[in-house]
Structure formats: structure tokens, C-alpha cells
Amino acid sequence: MIASTKKFLCRLLAAGLFSGLLAASVFAADTKRSFDLKEGEAAQTLKAFAAQAQREIAFSPDAVRHVRTNEVRGEITTTEALNRMLAGTGLVATDNAETGVIVVRKETALPNGGNSPIDGAELNESSVAESKVILEVVRVTGSHLRGLLDGATAQPVQVIDQEAIARTGATNIGDILRYIPQVSSFTTGQASTQNGLGATIDFSTGSVVSYGTPKSMDASGGITTASLRGAPVGATLLLIDGKRVPKTNQSVGRDGFDLNGIPLSAVDRIEVLLDGASSAYGADAMGGVINVILKKYYTGTEVVLGYENTFDSDVAVKTASISHGFGAGKLRGLITASWEGANEMMMRDRDFLNSFDRSPYGGSDRRHNSIPAGAGKISISGSVPLPGLTTTSAAIPAGTDGTNLTVGDYANAGPIVGKYDPAHYTQYASSYERFSTLAKFDYDVNDRVSLYATVRAGSNVNYQHAAPIEASNLSIPAGYPGNPFGVAITLNKVFTDIQPLLKAENDTQAYTVGATGRLPAGWRYDLSLSQTSSHTRLDGEGGTSITAALFNAARAAGYTPNLFYDGTTVQNPNPPGLIESLTTVSNVSEEKTQTWLYSLQVDGPVYELPGGDIATGFGFERREEYADFPLRSATDTNSARDGKEVVDAAYWEVNVPIFGAGNRLPLLHQLNLSGSYRQEKYTSGSTSKNPRVGLAWRPVQTVLLRGSYGEGSKIPTLQQRTQPTRTANSTTVAVANNLDPLRGNTVNPVFPILYGGNPNLRNETSENTTYGVVIEVPKVEGLSLSVDWFDNLYNDRISSLNFNQMVTLYPERITRGTNLPTDPAGWAGVVTAADLRPINVAYSQTAGYDIGLNYNRAFDFGRIDVGGYATDYTKNVAIPMPGGTPSPTVTTDTLPLQWNAHAFFYRNAWGVGTFVTYRGEWREEPTRLWTGSATRWDVQFNYDFDKASWLAGKKNWVSKALADTKLSFTVYNVFDKVPPFNYLYFPDNSILDSRLRRYAVTLRREF
């Protein structure tokens, strides 16, 4: 019923698109347009003007720097709107009759004492630009068409501009993801329990655990990625300037996109498309898009230095970046480089983390049961005491160097000390070092052709000292040094002085070259080639546990490792690396990915309606994706195989202004219909068809109603398709997953089970519906409110079911034989084989709403900026088979209410404000305990010395040193709140950070 209703909506809107086009042609045209421009920084408001006026505009960044333009609202001509906007700003505008481009520049005095143009701000329709213009092409994430007004688009786009980024005090892209309420999971590029929502710890080794899966830091430790609104794996597309970032984690089926390697100093804004966008960007965008827009046409040099730390420990984060932009005739460029380094944080740095004994907090004692603290212990199985002793176990003597130990030494060693606690030695957050560089160049060949190129590279290296090496139940033969008992003994100890270093490296490179320009009749083209690559690798000095096989191999090779010295007080007497060689780094991995994208796009007006120009665009793409796993062994049956996918795509988009400035009627101030379609063909054999339709309606100037419906289709992941098949026997253990409901919930005799990839999987599909309203509150200047309701339905979800689920839901994948003689009547036959490879199950659905509020207004006494966003979920269900009942383990409990809010006041040179972030209580499954809600308060003070009255007009060394300098001081978690504990009684760091209260200082200087 849901799917059929939405398909009817799709057809209805498509019919409206056609009939509305016919209806609109009967109305007369006019030159007036509807403008809604807020007061703000000229560099941003001029772009908004270009979108609303549907005109190209050119300006020098130097000319508009530090200039704020006036608010403009109403139904007026382009000339009048620009005059009002620039009045009293010192900027003037001219209209180049030959190119049709409006040029904005600083007001300059004429020889006769007058100004240019007349009156200093008037738009002279016949004047000619005095220099080569810089064209600013305005696009909105989610559309390939130029000039679309963000407020009149059918899909909700949240924009985080430079001022909003500065308010957070963030030093990298990963930190900013925390401030987007719609982000349901993310990684920050630092290997730690902060890597994801609900992350915990491996209680036996102290290594990082994500989502309850015990593991040490893996090669993805340095990846920066995000998912929106609980979207499936790999269904949130991350872009940089509209181009895909590298895909990572494909070997293990956790496909994602990596934003690593982007200097924050190069970012102009971040646009978050809170709707499916497969028709614009491809199947991977079925859950939404995060698009990082880089700075354009910046001139000058900027240096940024940052320092962040706690008030009571040293987990400092240091940052430095330098950017230089220039313009020389037809050539423009931007070059930027950044560095960031962070110290580690140890669990012992916080009293609520310094022990794996969680019983004081309501949990259980997670310290090691068999390994004691101190020097360790030896033991013998059975009840017969160790020869010469009265017990079956004994402590290793404290302070021993491990040589010449006697039975008497063990007899006098005293009692075995308490349990070994990995928290005393374990990192909670890794140290890391990041480098990134970026260069952008544009060259205007002529009025019709502009060449551009972008090159960027980034490196992120995380360092983690794993938990100390253990010897757990290691058999030591008679006569081995340290074993004086004449019989084999068992050794249990931890080498607290040996913590192997793991290193996760993540390198990215990308380049784009292309040409863009004007075509006849107002059309434009864009032809580009881009390549992105990613290389992730994990390596280390050793594993966390000595294995019997490696120990015995070392003995056979003539080595005699000293295993009995007291590592808490005595220096390791073994040759460097010997103990480490007895362990195995279990998760050493390497992944190389590369994506080539060839793109051609054209767009422009096709027909002039009274409401505006019908704009359309179409394009073609070829995408080649390569994945290589160099360290994958021939016996590895869990990882994906190396793969290549070639995707050929064609897309089309149209925007029709049914009603606008020329034909407005009561309750039809503006009405836009839009549609798009994209089809992709994959070499793996799949085809993806992705339509979308949308409507944007303004009944009055201050109210926008919008809605959209789109469909997406995403192919299975590389692992789901190519993981090698293997057969393993079932067990006869009577656990829930092993019970056969068709045989009285008993356990079958042993049978073979087929695991691995499934080449016959169908595409996962999606249906995204969004309705919303944006209101500019009448009579309250500067106040706006938005509400958007969303409903995301994912069909044919791919899942791996356990035996019990497969028997119940998909019995055709279970092979049965005859009944046993003892079977009661009505029982099914015994299972002889089972296919538990991934399959397409029915669907999942997530629904909810977003609320946004913003108040930004300048007064004589200063400027006030107050706002916030909230996301709440009303539905989160998964139905594992057609006609089935919802799964009891999938609920809105896993997707809590999230919101953030800010309140800032700016006056002359200084600004002060607060930022509040909230996440409601949640739990991973209904059978687990709730993780409490969390609220974090941050405060910030910033100062712009260039606007300081006490420096105005002065020419001394102080004014020169502080010119064009900005300083900000931010305190995070100002009330020093401890994070709430999850169901394992460890901190959840999604909002509050276990670093607790900390500060950040940022200094910016322009030259």
C-alpha cells in the first residue's frame, strides 16, 4: 500500500508538471521579481541575489571583504533590488550589456570629484565593466541547474556556512559532523570509542570496540564519514564540490565515503541535503548527501593557528594552516596546506574510566579472570599441588629478572595479587597526525571557455598502543628457564612493559580537470575528468597475546624467550622484538580504492514563461571504481575479493516556474515544479533507475510549502557479491539461534551450512518522501521557521539471517530429509543443508521530522544571531518478510531526539555566544539498558581586531601587528558533565566527551 500510494503521488506530480506548463503560458510577463535577501556578508548575499535575480554576477573577493549588505524584500525590479542592497556599503554595480553580467566593485572617485556610478550605488544599465569579470555560478546541492533559489527548492538543504563553522570552534571536518542533528552515526578520523554511537571496549584486551564487536584499531581508524537518518551502509553520499570522495571499508562490507584530507581552511560551507538524491548523484545518495563546498576566488593570504586541550590533563590538539589565493589576469588560484596533531588520552586519565571493574557503576567486573596483576602466576591442572609446594598455583616472585628461579623462590613469592585491569594501560583515544594540501586553479581562455583544475592530498595516521601483551594459559615445558618444577606448567601473565604500537594510515589523493563556459541562448556546459584514490593500511609491532604455535616455533629455532621477568619493575631482558614476534597482529589489513569519473553536463533555459524561465539540464557520466586488497590471503573467506565496477549514467532535470513575478494570483505568489531522472548501468549486470519530482509553492511571499518524492536503487556491496563461499558444519549447542521451530525447537543433527557472498542479490531500493514549510515570520524581521516531515522506505534490504530466522521466514533455503523414527507427528524432516548467505528481505522504514529556527538581525547596538535545528523520529521499523510483522529489535529507541541551538551577539569588534547540543536517551536493542540523555553547553568569545575602534586610524606597530587578525576562545562542556553510560556501563561519547571540559584558542591572520 505504501509503495502504490507513493507511485500515485509521483504520477500526480508529473501530470501537474505538464498541465501547469500549459496553464502558465496564458499569463502576461513583467520585469519584477520576488526578492528575499537577508542582511549579511556581501560575499554570501551577492550569491543569493544572483540566484533570486537569475542573473550572473561578478565581484572581487577583496572588494567585498568585511562588507555587509542591506536586507531586501519584496516584489521589485532587479535594478531596484540591487540599489537597495548596496546603498551605503561603498559598493557599486554595473551591468555589462555585452556579456549580461552584473559587476560589483568598490566605489571609486572620478577626477571631477564625483563617484562612479552616479550617486555611488545606482545600477547604470549602459555602463561597461572596467576589468575582466569573475563569474560565480550558483548551484544548490541536489540539483545540476544553476540559479535555483535555495528557499524555493523542493528538497530541504541545511547550509553550514563559515560563520556557523566558526561558532562550533571545530578544527576539522569530523568535528563538525557532531553538530548536525540528522547525522545518526559518524566517525571523526580519530581511532577511539568516539568513533561511533554506542561504541564500547574489548574487555579482555582494552582495545577499541565499535558497536559491540571486539577489535583493536583497524585500518579505518583515520576515516571521516557519516550516515544520515539511520540510512543503510553506504547510502549517504559524501561530496567535495559536487564530486565523490573515495569509497572505503569495502573489504568488510562497511562501505562508506571518506572526507579525510580536506583542510578546514579551504571550506566555504557544508551543504546537507536531507532527502534522497539518487536522481542527481547516483544510487549511493539514496539516504542523502553531505557536500563540502570549497572556497572560490579567495585573494590574499591567511594563517590559522589553533590549540585545544583539557584543563586538567595533556590531550592537546594542535592545528596550523596557511592559505593563499591570487588573481593574475586570466588566472586565479587558491593553495592551502594544513597540519593537525593530537596527543593520546589514556583510560586512567579519568576516574570513571580507570578500571574495567564496572560494578561500582551498576555493571559487572570486566577485569581479567585468569591473569593476575603484578608479575603473573604459574599453575598446574588438576588437584595435585605443584612439586615442592602445597598449592596448584603460585605467584611469580616480584622483582625477579626471570633467571635462575627456584621452587623456593615461588614458595616465598607471597599471595597472587588481584585481577589484571587493562584499563590501567589502555588508550581511550589514539594520538594522530594529519596533513592535507589543496590547490585550485581557474584560467579564463575567453568568454566562452574557462579551464579549471583541483588537486588535493591528505594523510591521516593514527597511533594506538594496544593493551600489553599477554601470556594466557601458555604451556611451559619442564626444564624451560623459569620452570624449576620438572613438569609442564601453565603461565598466565601480562607483559605490562610491552605495548605494541599499531599504526592506521589513511592517504587520499584526488584531482579534477575540466572546462566550463557559456553556450548560445544562455546555456552553459561543464566537461570534467576527476580521479580520487584512497589507501588505508593497518600494521603493528605485534598482537596482544602470545600464541602456543609461535612460542613453540621460536623454541624449535633455538630461541629461549625470558617469559618470567617482572615487567612492572624490571627492564625487558629479551632482544628487541622477540616477545612481539610470538604474537600475531590479527587485523593487519590494506585497501586501495580508486574512482575515475568522466562527466559532461549542459544546462540552460528552454522557454520563457511569465513566471520565469524553464530551466533544464542533462548530462552523461562514466564512473570506474576499483578496489584492491593486497594483504588478503587465499584462505580469507570473510573479506571481499578485488573488484572493478564500471557505471554508465545519464540524467535529466527540469525546473518549471508555473507562477512567479509576471503572473501572480492570490495564493499563487510562486509555484515551481521540478523533476529529474537518472539511469545507471553497472558492469555487474544491474540497472538503477532513479526518478524524482518536487513542488515548491509560495502562497504568499513569506511562506514556502515544499514537497518531493524520489526513488533510488543501490547495488549490493562488493563483499555481499564477492565474498568467497564456504561450507561449515552446524553445532548441536542448544542456543536460540540454533533451534528449529519446525521440529519443536530442538537441535538438528550436524548438517552443512553455506556462507559467503551471493551473486544473485537484487538491488536495494528506496522511496523518499519529504514535505515541509518555511516561514519568514511576518512583522518579526529576521525570524524564520522551517518544519520538514520525512518518510524513508528501503525495500529489498540485504541481510544475513541466522538459522532460526531463516527457517521461520525463508524455509525454501533450508533442505530437509526424512523424519527420524522418534519424531512426533507433524514435525518437519531433519535439516540436511542450509544456505545462510545474504538475501533480500522485505523492507525497513524510518520517518520523522526536522525543525529549524533562525533569528538574525542587526540593530544599532549590535547583531543578534539565534537559531537551532532538531530531528526526531516517529517510526523506525524493519519487516523481514512480505506480510510479516515488524522486528521487535528495530525501534525508534535507537534513533533518539537530537537538537542543537546557538545564541550569539556581535557588537563592533567582539562577539560572544553559546552553543547547546542535546541527544535524548536511547538503547541499541529493547533488551538492553537505556543510555541516558546528554546535553553539552559550549561558550565562545571572539574578537576582530580589524574592527577595533581603539586601533582605528593608528599606524603604530601594534595596529600593524593586529591588522586583519581574529581571535576566538571556546570552552566545550562548560559545566564539565560526565558522558552517560551505555548498557555496558562505559561512556557514550556521541555528545559529551570523556575529555570533559576543555578549551580551544584559534588565531586567524590575513595578509
Stockholm file with secondary structure:
# STOCKHOLM 1.0

chainA/1-1007         MIASTKKFLCRLLAAGLFSGLLAASVFAADTKRSFDLKEGEAAQTLKAFAAQAQREIAFSPDAVRHVRTNEVRGEITTTEALNRMLAGTGLVATDNAETGVIVVRKETALPNGGNSPIDGAELNESSVAESKVILEVVRVTGSHLRGLLDGATAQPVQVIDQEAIARTGATNIGDILRYIPQVSSFTTGQASTQNGLGATIDFSTGSVVSYGTPKSMDASGGITTASLRGAPVGATLLLIDGKRVPKTNQSVGRDGFDLNGIPLSAVDRIEVLLDGASSAYGADAMGGVINVILKKYYTGTEVVLGYENTFDSDVAVKTASISHGFGAGKLRGLITASWEGANEMMMRDRDFLNSFDRSPYGGSDRRHNSIPAGAGKISISGSVPLPGLTTTSAAIPAGTDGTNLTVGDYANAGPIVGKYDPAHYTQYASSYERFSTLAKFDYDVNDRVSLYATVRAGSNVNYQHAAPIEASNLSIPAGYPGNPFGVAITLNKVFTDIQPLLKAENDTQAYTVGATGRLPAGWRYDLSLSQTSSHTRLDGEGGTSITAALFNAARAAGYTPNLFYDGTTVQNPNPPGLIESLTTVSNVSEEKTQTWLYSLQVDGPVYELPGGDIATGFGFERREEYADFPLRSATDTNSARDGKEVVDAAYWEVNVPIFGAGNRLPLLHQLNLSGSYRQEKYTSGSTSKNPRVGLAWRPVQTVLLRGSYGEGSKIPTLQQRTQPTRTANSTTVAVANNLDPLRGNTVNPVFPILYGGNPNLRNETSENTTYGVVIEVPKVEGLSLSVDWFDNLYNDRISSLNFNQMVTLYPERITRGTNLPTDPAGWAGVVTAADLRPINVAYSQTAGYDIGLNYNRAFDFGRIDVGGYATDYTKNVAIPMPGGTPSPTVTTDTLPLQWNAHAFFYRNAWGVGTFVTYRGEWREEPTRLWTGSATRWDVQFNYDFDKASWLAGKKNWVSKALADTKLSFTVYNVFDKVPPFNYLYFPDNSILDSRLRRYAVTLRREF
#=GR chainA/1-1007 SS CHHHHHHHHHHHHHHHHHHHHHHHTTSCCCSCEEEEECSEEHHHHHHHHHHHHTCEEEECHHHHTTCEECCEEEEECHHHHHHHHHTTTTEEEEEETTTTEEEEEECEECTTSCEESGGGTCCBTTCCCSSCCCBCCCBCTTCCCBTCCGGGCSSCEEEEEHHHHHHHTCSSHHHHGGGCTTEEEEEESSCBGGGSTTCEECTTTCCEEETTEECCCCGGGGCEEEEETTCCTTCSEEEETTEECCEECGGGTCCEECCTTCCGGGEEEEEEECSCCHHHHCGGGTTCEEEEEECCSCCEEEEEEEEEEESSSCCCEEEEEEEEEEEETTEEEEEEEEEEEECCEEGGGSTTTSCSBCGGGTSCBCSCSSCBSTTCEEECSSSSCCTTSSSSEEECCTTCCSSSCCHHHHHTSCSCCCBCCGGGTCEEECEEEEEEEEEEEEEECSSSCEEEEEEEEEEEEEEEECSCEEEEEEEECTTSTTCCSSSCEEEEEEETTCCCEEEEEEEEEEEEEEEEEECGGGCEEEEEEEEEEEEEEEEESCCSBBCHHHHHHHHHTTCCCCCCSCTTTSCCCSCTTTTGGGBCCTTCEEEEEEEEEEEEEEEEEEEEETTEEEEEEEEEEEEEEEEECTTCCTTCCSSCCCEEEEEEEEEEEEEEEEESTTSCBTTBSEEEEEEEEEEEEETTSCEEEEEEEEEEEEEETTEEEEEEEEEEEECCCHHHHHSCCEEEECCCCCCGGGCBGGGTTBCCCCCEEEESCCTTCCCEEEEEEEEEEEEECTTSTTEEEEEEEEEEEEESCEECCCHHHHHHHCGGGEEECCCCTTCCTTCCCCEEEEECSCEECCEEEEEEEEEEEEEEEEETTEEEEEEEEEEEEEEEEEESSTTCCCCTTCSGGGSCCEEEEEEEEEETTEEEEEEEEEECCBCSSTTSCCBCCEEEEEEEEEEEGGGCGGGTTCCSHHHHHHTTEEEEEEEESTTCCCCCBCTTSSBCCSSSCTTCSEEEEEEEEEC
#=GC SS_cons          CHHHHHHHHHHHHHHHHHHHHHHHTTSCCCSCEEEEECSEEHHHHHHHHHHHHTCEEEECHHHHTTCEECCEEEEECHHHHHHHHHTTTTEEEEEETTTTEEEEEECEECTTSCEESGGGTCCBTTCCCSSCCCBCCCBCTTCCCBTCCGGGCSSCEEEEEHHHHHHHTCSSHHHHGGGCTTEEEEEESSCBGGGSTTCEECTTTCCEEETTEECCCCGGGGCEEEEETTCCTTCSEEEETTEECCEECGGGTCCEECCTTCCGGGEEEEEEECSCCHHHHCGGGTTCEEEEEECCSCCEEEEEEEEEEESSSCCCEEEEEEEEEEEETTEEEEEEEEEEEECCEEGGGSTTTSCSBCGGGTSCBCSCSSCBSTTCEEECSSSSCCTTSSSSEEECCTTCCSSSCCHHHHHTSCSCCCBCCGGGTCEEECEEEEEEEEEEEEEECSSSCEEEEEEEEEEEEEEEECSCEEEEEEEECTTSTTCCSSSCEEEEEEETTCCCEEEEEEEEEEEEEEEEEECGGGCEEEEEEEEEEEEEEEEESCCSBBCHHHHHHHHHTTCCCCCCSCTTTSCCCSCTTTTGGGBCCTTCEEEEEEEEEEEEEEEEEEEEETTEEEEEEEEEEEEEEEEECTTCCTTCCSSCCCEEEEEEEEEEEEEEEEESTTSCBTTBSEEEEEEEEEEEEETTSCEEEEEEEEEEEEEETTEEEEEEEEEEEECCCHHHHHSCCEEEECCCCCCGGGCBGGGTTBCCCCCEEEESCCTTCCCEEEEEEEEEEEEECTTSTTEEEEEEEEEEEEESCEECCCHHHHHHHCGGGEEECCCCTTCCTTCCCCEEEEECSCEECCEEEEEEEEEEEEEEEEETTEEEEEEEEEEEEEEEEEESSTTCCCCTTCSGGGSCCEEEEEEEEEETTEEEEEEEEEECCBCSSTTSCCBCCEEEEEEEEEEEGGGCGGGTTCCSHHHHHHTTEEEEEEEESTTCCCCCBCTTSSBCCSSSCTTCSEEEEEEEEEC
//
